[in-house]
Amino acid sequence: MSAVEDRLAELGLTLPDVVAPLAAYVPALRSGNYVFTSGQLPMVDGKLPLTGKVGAEVSAEDAKELARTCALNGLAAVKSVIGDLDRIKRVVKVTGFVASAPDFTGQPGVINGASELLGEVLGPKGVHARSAVGVAVLPLDSPVEVDFQVELTD
């Protein structure tokens, strides 16, 4: 097992199976020394645990937990193309989308769920640039979606 997967185990987390694409794309793609994930929904065992808008049907706290799940699913997608998560040199950029009620403005706090998970798992390699964007609706009425890019060691 890799050091990253050992760290996941210490945190009580298990890397899930890669979430199957919902349309015509792949979960992750390598280009040179970078891996780009597709948008990851907070799928658990093939379904969304919650649906709806953050700030209406879904609390910010629950959405933050869902963003953690998105990041965990993203790590699984990265592993599917590189084989060993220890090859991650650093997370470069995270983009998070939050399906938001019209008056909800806490998108950064929600996406902290993904950012904090990457930091807990990868340490300094998990520190990244980030965008947190409020949107009207996401696929399958998901409250959150996260994608990220990682740089690999040579």
TASUL-V372055 format. One record per residue. RES is the residue in one small letter. PHI is phi in degrees with one decimal (none if undefined). OMEGA is omega in radians with two decimals (none if undefined). Layout:
# TASUL-V372055
res=<RES,RES>
phi=<PHI,PHI>
omega=<OMEGA,OMEGA>
This chain:
# TASUL-V372055
res=<m,s,a,v,e,d,r,l,a,e,l,g,l,t,l,p,d,v,v,a,p,l,a,a,y,v,p,a,l,r,s,g,n,y,v,f,t,s,g,q,l,p,m,v,d,g,k,l,p,l,t,g,k,v,g,a,e,v,s,a,e,d,a,k,e,l,a,r,t,c,a,l,n,g,l,a,a,v,k,s,v,i,g,d,l,d,r,i,k,r,v,v,k,v,t,g,f,v,a,s,a,p,d,f,t,g,q,p,g,v,i,n,g,a,s,e,l,l,g,e,v,l,g,p,k,g,v,h,a,r,s,a,v,g,v,a,v,l,p,l,d,s,p,v,e,v,d,f,q,v,e,l,t,d>
phi=<none,-78.4,-61.8,-65.0,-70.1,-61.6,-64.7,-57.0,-62.9,-59.6,-84.0,78.3,-111.5,-122.5,-67.5,-77.9,-65.5,-65.7,-69.7,-66.3,-60.4,-90.9,-153.6,-88.5,-159.0,-111.4,-63.6,-156.4,-142.1,-94.3,-137.8,61.6,-94.4,-126.4,-121.5,-112.5,-91.1,-74.0,-57.9,-104.9,-87.4,-82.2,-70.2,-130.8,53.3,81.4,-144.2,-85.2,-68.0,-141.1,-134.3,117.3,-90.6,-74.0,93.4,-129.4,-76.7,-122.7,-75.3,-61.1,-64.9,-64.8,-64.2,-62.2,-64.1,-64.5,-64.5,-60.0,-63.1,-58.2,-65.7,-63.8,-63.6,-65.4,-62.6,-62.1,-64.7,-61.5,-58.4,-63.3,-106.5,-116.7,83.1,-138.4,-65.8,-67.5,-79.1,-71.5,-82.1,-170.7,-83.6,-92.7,-147.5,-120.2,-122.4,-120.4,-116.8,-123.3,-70.4,-115.5,-62.1,-53.8,-102.2,-82.9,-126.9,-97.7,-55.7,-59.4,-64.9,-64.4,-71.8,-55.5,-56.5,-70.4,-61.6,-65.7,-62.3,-62.4,-68.6,-62.3,-81.5,-105.4,63.8,-58.0,-68.5,-89.1,-74.4,-150.1,-79.3,-157.3,-126.4,-128.8,-120.9,-85.9,-132.7,-73.4,-158.7,-124.7,-53.0,59.8,64.3,-64.8,-72.6,-142.3,-148.8,-135.2,-130.0,-154.1,-121.7,-124.8,-97.4,-103.0,-69.6,-68.1>
omega=<-3.12,3.09,3.12,3.13,3.01,3.13,3.06,-3.14,3.09,3.14,-3.12,-3.10,3.06,3.08,-3.11,2.95,3.11,3.11,3.14,3.11,3.11,-3.08,-3.04,3.09,3.06,-3.11,3.12,-3.10,3.08,3.03,-3.08,-3.14,-3.12,2.98,3.12,3.06,2.91,3.08,-3.12,3.04,-3.13,-3.12,3.05,-3.11,3.04,3.12,3.09,3.12,3.12,3.03,3.07,-3.09,3.06,-3.06,3.06,-3.11,-3.07,3.12,3.08,3.14,3.10,3.13,3.10,3.08,3.10,3.10,3.04,3.13,3.08,-3.14,3.10,3.08,3.09,3.07,3.08,3.12,3.10,-3.13,-3.10,3.13,-3.14,3.06,-3.05,-3.11,3.06,3.10,3.10,3.08,3.10,2.95,-3.07,-3.02,3.03,3.01,-3.14,3.12,-3.12,3.04,-2.89,2.92,-3.04,-3.09,-3.13,-3.12,-3.08,-3.11,3.13,3.12,3.09,-3.07,2.99,3.10,3.11,-3.11,-3.13,3.11,-3.14,3.08,3.12,-3.06,-2.99,-3.11,-3.12,3.11,-3.13,3.13,-2.94,2.91,-3.04,2.94,3.07,-2.95,3.02,-3.14,-3.10,-3.08,3.10,-3.14,3.11,-3.09,3.10,3.07,-3.09,3.03,-3.10,2.94,3.10,3.10,3.06,3.02,-3.12,3.00,-3.13,none>
